[in-house]
Amino acid sequence: MKIQDIQTILLAHEKTDPPMRRTYALVRVEAEGGLVGYGEASSNYGHSYPTVIKTIVEDVVARNIVGKDARDIRSRLQEMHVLLDGYLGWDGVTGQVIGAIEIALWDLVGKEAGLPISRLLGATTTSFPLYGTGTTMFGAPPQWYAEYYDDCLARGFAGVKVRLGTDIRESVERVATVREHVGPDILVMVDAYWGYSTDDALALTHKLAPYDVFFFEEPSPQYQLAGFRRLCASSPIPIAVGERVYSPSHVQAIVNAEAAHVIEPDATICGGILACMDIAAIARTNDIRIVPHVGSPTPVGLAANLHWAAAAACELMEFDIDPYLPVLEELAPGTAFSLKSISDGRLSVPTGPGLGIDVDESAFARFPYDKGGTYAEVFPDHESARLRRVQT
């Protein structure tokens, strides 16, 4: 099954909560005979730099692997690492490009075999309990945040994740309000998006401890390993990383530094399905909890994460509960991936061959790509807050 063609498809739509543009980068791999596989690259919540992905895929990778066997995934991975690691780097956008193409190859192999990827990987898990991802409407009052979760909790979600601003007092008030609103039996996570220095983050963990927080995601930049090690050693709340951890080697460095209690891989970010399986093995052998991070991709990325997570026997899955996700709902019609299709708090692993979804290519025209602000451009004050002095 030789690779015949590789293309990138760039998409976009306007978000409402908060109002901003979300852009996406898909990879379409066609094999001889017309079989098509899809993959996705993500920088979290779509892709902030999709034209970069397109350039790397089409100018470098495609011309080197077209004509080669799509079934030999490990050889294709090795070739892509040779092409990109040495001069572009082995993390970040390299992992995203490689992961997107690898996911598409798995989709092809599964379709040829007539089996879902999860079965090819030996999975028996068929569905996951979900926690709902909050929103970055930083100016909204605490009660608005709390009520934002009402719909997903009515649908049986096991937990919610609260997005924190950069003010300690406001963050504590927000979490306290959410905890009171959802009650004692719902898992509550928090996510600071790198918003704090190590000292600020440590102070915040002690203030949040009375609210039974399941984990604190991305309190500070993960590359500050010494700070994360100090934070993990003293925090009364488990510390989670993964949204901006891009490879198994990056995870291994974090584990060696004792700099995380929870690891959150995403196949569209950290190198693909096999990379996530490697990360799961690293986490398990070091007695670290693994919770897939699923930063609101298209149905392609969501399906990919469901398949590896099933194979790794993960126990919980993230789900974006934004009320307006047209790409998720319209790109693979008939796939039960929208919030309104969930009634028991669980998301099922697709059972069709490959990714188990049918991508409607006619839908691409409804989501034309246009340049939009990245998260750092829309929220520059939040992204720079960790550089301030310690709060009191």
Beta strands, then each sheet from edge to edge (+ up, - down):
strand 1: 3-14
strand 2: 21-31
strand 3: 36-41
strand 4: 127-133
strand 5: 159-163
strand 6: 187-191
strand 7: 213-217
strand 8: 239-241
strand 9: 262-263
strand 10: 289-290
strand 11: 317-320
strand 12: 346-348
sheet 1: 1+ 2- 3+
sheet 2: 10+ 9+ 8+ 7+ 6+ 5+ 4+ 11+
sheet 3: 10+ 9+ 8+ 7+ 6+ 5+ 4+ 12-
end
